[in-house]
Amino acid sequence: MQEKSQTFYHILANGVKIVHRLTSSPVAYIGVMVGAGTRDETPDINGMAHYIEHCVFKGTHHHSARQIIHAIEGIGGEINAYTTKEETTFYAAILCEHVQLTLHLIAEMLLEPTFKKEETDKERMVILDEIESYNDQPSELIYDDFESLVFSGSSLALPILGTKKTLKHISSKPEYPLNWMKQHYLPERMVVFCQGNIKPEKIFKLAEKEFGGLSVLSADKTSIKPRHNTDEIPINNREVSYKRHTHQIHAMLGGRAYRIGDTNQPAMFLLNNILGGGSLNSRLNLRLREAKGLVYTVESTYTPLSDTGYWCVYWACDPEDYEQSLGLVRSELDKLRETPLSESAFCKALVQLRGQLAISAQNQENSALAMAKSMLYRGVAPSWEESMERIERTSIAQLQQVAQEIFSPSNIYILTYE
């Protein structure tokens, strides 16, 4: 156990990691992040991780779906969950005095779900509606399709929600999700996280009580299916266009990038913020929207994963403006590759990012979830100040070197909806 910047760590004997950030807030965010997601699926059971995320709320051996809802909502709390390509996370926001009850309920959902068919059949219909709703939102769907393009040939290309066909299969028998959880909901893949005004010793004891009895995988280790080595993912078609019959052309341009913990990750984070991060003075927003009026929204994102990552630029424009917009996006990428930032521009970028990180850290929910993810993959959860210190050690030369590698024409994929 160690203490650093009011963040406390502990690891149970079976490998469950615990991270707790002590704050003065009377509200606590507490939950469990499991390192199991869509990329751990095979095509025939695509959507399994997301299906499990939904259905563990539908009843355990001790509580019905209604009782689970009332247990948290009845104390004024909010319980939530989400699935990504690599994680499934269950968490709640509650007053600190209710942390024991909340963690017990989450543990029960993860360790003792029943998947009763009469309940899961109803939830399957909810997920099918979610798929249809998602298909009606091109600005969101394009991110999934872009991942499928960039990581074609690997399980990272699978959609998180699955399909009608796979959902029908995985919901047909309770043993399908239960067996998948036995394979992937392992103690060494779990992080119990908490943020709030609670003594760390209390969180450690509660985690030990709820998860300390989980057995580690030993002789059955062959049942863990290793994640696909992304170095082996083939380079396929780099430009794809789908007919979506949308009023505008929705476009995405990008490619592969650095994994979580890579030495170039801080530089890539800063570079992306300069290019098209969440501010109105990003290069892409100033060029495409403010100067030319071609788009309503243009943004770039960088998503690091456990062993790879990707970056992308998204925009939507009228069909007659697409070629000009694409040319301007390429032009901004070329500038970052070919021309090093001035010292003053570099310093301004650092000042801006420092303010953004400080403000973002005030969002307790996002802060707690980011802390859990960092703990899962890196074994530590640095504060925003510590993260900023890493970014400030980036040099102008390194920033340009990263731009030359990541924004290279040989690393660019383009997807459009027409």
N, C-alpha and C positions, 0 to 999 in steps of 0.2 A: 504494500500500500504506500502511495506517495501523494504528496500535495504539491500542486503547482497552480498558481494564479487562481486559487479558490476552486480548482477542479480536482476531484479526488478519484483515484482509480483502485480497482480491486479485481482479482480474477479468482473464481471459485476453483476448487480442485478438479472439477470436471471440464474446465475450460470456458465456462460462461464468463464473459467480460462485463464489468460494471463500471459505469462512469457517472459521476454526480457533480453537478456544478452548483455550488452554494451561492444563493442570491438572497436579497432581502425581501423578495416578493412573497406575498401570502399565497400566491397561485403557483402550483407545481405542474410541470409537464413530466409525465412519467410513462414509460412504455418499454416495449421490446422490439428491437430491430433484428430480423433474421436474414442472414446472408443466403437467401434462396429466392430466385425470381424467374422470370421468363426464360433466361438463357440456360436454366437448368432443366428445361423441358425438351421433349422431342416433338416433332411435328404432329404426331397422332394424339398427343395430349396437350397441345398448345392451348394456353389459357388456364392451366391448372393452378398456378400460383395465385392468379387473380381470383379464380373461383374459390379457392381456400380462404383467401382474405375476406371474401363476402360471407362464406357459409359458416365460419367458426362463430359468427355472431348469432347464428340461428339455433343455438342450443348446445348445452354440454350435458354431462351425466348428472349435473346438480341444478342447472338453471335453464329455463326456457328462454327463447328469444326475447319475449316480453319482459321477463325478469332481469335479463342482462341490461336491456335499455333502461328500465326503471332504477336499477342499482346505481347507475352513473348519473342519469338525468335527474333522478330524485334528490341528489345532493347538490344539484346545480352545476354538475360537471358536463363535459363534452368528450365523447369518445369517438375515435376516428381510426382509419387505417388506409394504407395505400400500397400499391405494388409497382415496382420498377423492373427493369431488365435484370437486376441483380439482387434486389432486396424486397422483403415484405415487412411492413412496419405497422405495429399496433400501439396506440398511445391515447392518453387522455389528459385533459386539462381539468384540474380539480383544486379545491382548497387544500393546503398542505396537510390539514388534519385528517384528510381522507385518503392519504397515500397508501396505507396498508390495505384497505378494502379494494382499492383500484388495482393495485399490482396483483392481488390475489385473484381478482376476476379475470384480468388479462392472462395470467398464468393458466387459469382453468380453461379458458378458451383455446389456448395453444396446446395444452397437454391432454385435455379431455373432451374434445368435440365429438359430437355424435353423427352429424351429417344424415339426419333423418330425412328420408326421401320426400315426405310430404312438405317439409320445410325447404329443402334444397331445390325442389322443382319450382317453387315460387320464386326463389332467388335466381334461378337460371333465367326465368323470364325477365327479371330485373336487369340482368347482365345483357340479355339480348336487346333490350331497349337501350341500354348504354351503348352497345355496338352501333345500333342504328343512329342514335343521336350523334355519336362520334363521326360517323360517315357523313353526316350533314354539316360538319364543321371543317371545311378544307384547311383553315389556318391551324388546326390542331392535328388533323389526320396526316398532313404532309410531313410532320416530324417522324411519325411511325414509318411512312413509306420511304423517307430519306434514310432512316436507319437500316431498313431492309435493303436499300440500294448499296449503301456503304459497306455493310457487313454481310452481303449476300453470300450464302454458302455456309453460314454459321448460325447457331441458335440465337445470336443477337439480332438476327433478321426477323425473328418471329414477333408478331404483334402481341402486346400485353393482354389484350382482352380475349384473344382466341377467336374461333369462328363458330358458327351455328353447329357445324358438324362435330367439331371437337368437344364443344360444350355438352352436346347430347350424349357423347360417349363417356366423358369423365364424370357426369352426374348420374349415370345409370346405376352405379353401385357405390355404396359408402366406402368399400375397401379401396377403391381407386385413390381418392384423396388421402385417406388414412395411411395407406402404404407409402404414398409420395412424401407425406410429412415425416414418416419414420425414417426415410432415406435422407431428407434434407433439413429437417428442423432439429439439427444436432447442437449440443451444448457449445462446441467450438465455433459454431456459426451464429451464436446469439450474443446480443449486447443488451443488457438491462440499463436503461438510462433514466436520469432524473435531473430536473433543474428546478430549484426552489429553495425556500428557507427551511431546510430540514438538515439535521445533523447527518453527515455521511455514514457514520456507524449504523444509523438506523436503516438506511437504504441497503447497506451491505448485508445486514442481518435479514431483512425482508427478502432480498434476492436469494440468499442462502436457503431460507425456509421454503421458497416457492420453486427454485430451480436447482438447488443443490443435490437433489435426488436423481436428476437426470443422469443416466449412465452414458459413459463415453463409448464410442465405437471402437472396437478392438479387432476381434477375429473377423467381424463382418465388414471390415473396411472396404472390401471390394465392391460393396453395394453402393458406395459413393461414386457417382459418375463424374469424372473430372470435367471441368469446363473446357470448352474448345480452345485450343491455342490460337489466338488471333493472328499470330505470325503466319499461320498456314491458310488464312482466309484468302481465296483467290481474288485477283483484281478483275472485275467483270465490266459490263457495259457502264460507261461513265456518264452518259446522258440519256435520260428517260423522260418521256412525256406521256401523261395520262389524260384521257378525255373525261373530264368531270362536269362539263357543261356549266361552268361557273361564269359569272358576269365578268370577273377579272381573271387575269392570269396570276396564279399563285406560284411563286418560284422559290427554290431553295438551292443554294450553292455551298459547297463545303467539302470536307474530307476527314480523314483520320487524324487523330491528335494524341497527346500524351496521356498516359495512365495516371491514376491517383498515386501521389508520392514521387513522381518523376522529378528529377532535378530541374527540368524545364517547365514544370507545371506553374510555378509562380509567374514566370515571364509570360507564359501563354495566357494566364488569367488577366494580366495587365494589358497585354496586346489586344485581347478580345474586347476589353473595356474601352480602349482607345478607338477600335474599329467601329463597333456598333453596340456597345453595352447599353445599359438601361437609361442613359442620360440623353437629353436633347442636343447636347453639343458633341455627340459622337461624330466621327468623320462621315459615316454613311448617312446619318440623319441630316447633317448639315448640307451634304451634297445632293442627295436624292429628293429630300422633302423641302428643306428651307430654300435652297438655291434654285432647284428645278421644278418643284411642285409635282413630281411624278408619282409619289406614293403617299399614303396616309401613315403607314407603318413600315419601318425597316429596322431590323435588329439582328445582332449576331449573338450566338451563344457558344460556350465551350463546355462540353460534358465529359469529364474524366471518368473512366470506369476502372475496375480493379486491375485490368491488364492491357487496356487500350483506352481509346477515347475518340471523340469526334468534335468538330467545330462546324458551324453552319451559319449562313446568312439567309434570312427570310424576308421576302417582300411580296406585295401584291400590287398590281398596276393594270391599267387599261391595256388591251392587247397591242395597240399601236405604240405604246411606250415601252414595251418589253425590251427590245433590242438596245434602246438607249440606256435603260436602267441597268441591264446586264453589263453594258460597256462601262458604266460609271462604277459599278461594284468591282469589276476587274481592275479598273484604274486605281481605286483606293488600295486594293491588295498589292498592286505593282509598286505603288509609292512606298508602302511599308517594307516591301522586299528590297527596293533599290536605294532608298534614301533614309539614312539614319535620322532619328529624331534629334532635334536641337536640344541642348541642355535645358533651355527654358521650357520647351514643350514636354520634356521628360519629367521635369519637376512638377509641372502643372498636373500631369496625369497622375502622379503619385499623391499629390494633395487631394485631388478629386476622389481617387479610390479610397484613400484613408477616411474621408468623410462618409462615403457610401458604406464602407464596412462598419463604421461606428454606428451609423443609423440602423443598418440591417441587424446589428447585434441587439438592438433594443426590442426586436421582435422575438419574444421568448420562444414561441413555437418553432420558428425557423432555426433559431439558435440551438435549441435542444436536438432537433433532427439532424442538423449539420454535425453537432458534437457526437451523436451516436454513429453516424456514418464514418466519421474520421476514426473513431475508436474501433469500429469493425475492421477497417482495412489497414490502419496504421498503428493501432494500439495506443494512440494518444489523441487528445482533443485540444489542440491549441486554442487560446483565446484569439479574438480578432486582432488584438495588438501584436500577438506573436506571429500570426499569419501575415500581418502587414510588414513586420520586420523582415520576414523571408522575401517578400516582394520587393522591399526597398533595397535588398542586396543584389537585385537584378541590375545589370549594366545596360547601357544603350547598345553596346555591341552584341550582347546576348539577345536582346530584344529583336534586333535585326536578323540575327542568325536564326532565331525561331521563326520569324516571318518568312525567311528564305526557304526554310524546310517545310513548314506547314502550309504556306500559301503558294507553294510551287504549283505550276500548271499540271504537273504529273500527279498531284494529290487533290485534284478538284473533280467533284461529281456535280452534276446539275440535274435537278428534278423540277418539272413544271406540271401544273394542272391547267388544262385549257378548256 
